[in-house]
Amino acid sequence: MFADANETVPVNITDISADGVRLILERLQFGPYHLLIGEELPRCELTIQLPEGSITSRVLFHWYKHHTEGHFFEAGVSFVDMTRESRTVLSRIIRQLSGFP
């Protein structure tokens, strides 16, 4: 993320496509840094662990929404520079979720 703030942040995924995912996060601020506000935006990487294999990609945040009633954030991110191996696993998962073999 930032040069002096390397953290692993647990997220839940509520929607996935070939282009990106919708995330649920408990917070958007880590120490003095905010994921979407500031001159220096963090370099974020998302890893999705699945029985079929893992998907790892840099991600770019596009939007977020604060849900005050549930005390969580929802955010939309796109995949950036995904490896061929991760892209293959992602394609397979999307086909399975769509009901195709």
C-alpha positions in Angstrom: 0.0 0.0 0.0 2.0 2.9 1.3 5.8 2.7 1.7 5.5 2.6 5.5 2.1 0.9 5.8 1.9 -2.6 4.6 -1.3 -4.2 5.9 -3.4 -7.2 5.1 -7.1 -6.2 5.2 -9.8 -8.9 5.3 -12.7 -8.2 2.8 -15.8 -9.9 1.6 -16.7 -10.1 -2.1 -20.3 -9.6 -3.0 -20.0 -9.4 -6.8 -17.4 -10.5 -9.2 -16.8 -10.0 -13.0 -14.0 -10.3 -15.4 -13.2 -6.6 -14.8 -13.4 -6.3 -11.0 -15.2 -7.0 -7.7 -17.5 -5.3 -5.2 -15.9 -5.4 -1.7 -17.2 -5.1 1.8 -14.7 -3.6 4.2 -14.8 -2.6 7.8 -12.6 0.5 7.3 -11.0 2.6 4.6 -8.4 4.3 6.8 -5.2 2.6 7.9 -3.1 4.7 10.3 -2.9 8.2 8.8 -3.7 6.9 5.3 -7.1 6.7 3.5 -7.6 4.3 0.6 -9.4 6.9 -1.6 -8.4 10.4 -0.3 -5.1 12.1 -0.5 -2.3 12.9 -2.9 -0.7 9.5 -2.7 -3.1 6.7 -3.3 -2.0 3.3 -2.1 -0.9 0.4 -4.3 -3.4 -2.3 -3.4 -3.4 -6.0 -4.2 -6.3 -8.4 -3.8 -5.8 -12.1 -3.3 -8.9 -14.4 -3.5 -8.2 -17.9 -2.2 -10.4 -20.6 -3.8 -10.4 -24.4 -3.9 -9.8 -24.1 -7.7 -6.7 -21.9 -7.1 -6.0 -18.3 -6.1 -6.6 -15.1 -8.0 -4.2 -12.3 -7.3 -4.2 -8.8 -9.0 -3.4 -5.2 -8.3 -6.7 -3.3 -7.9 -7.8 0.2 -8.5 -10.6 1.7 -6.3 -13.3 3.5 -8.2 -16.0 4.3 -5.7 -17.1 3.6 -2.1 -20.3 3.9 0.0 -20.4 4.1 3.8 -23.3 2.0 5.3 -23.8 3.7 8.7 -26.4 1.3 9.8 -24.1 -1.7 9.4 -20.8 0.1 10.2 -19.1 -1.1 7.0 -18.0 0.2 3.6 -18.8 -1.1 0.2 -16.3 -0.4 -2.6 -15.9 -1.1 -6.3 -12.5 -2.0 -7.6 -11.1 -3.0 -11.0 -8.4 -5.6 -11.7 -5.1 -4.1 -13.0 -2.3 -6.2 -14.6 -3.7 -9.6 -13.7 -1.5 -12.6 -14.5 -2.6 -15.1 -17.1 -2.9 -17.8 -14.4 -5.2 -15.7 -12.3 -7.2 -14.7 -15.3 -7.7 -18.4 -16.2 -8.9 -19.2 -12.6 -11.2 -16.1 -12.7 -12.7 -17.1 -16.0 -13.4 -20.6 -14.7 -15.1 -19.3 -11.5 -17.3 -16.8 -13.5 -18.4 -19.7 -15.8 -19.3 -21.8 -12.8 -21.2 -19.0 -11.1 -23.1 -18.4 -14.3 -24.1 -22.1 -14.4 -21.9 -23.1 -17.4 -19.5 -26.0 -17.1 
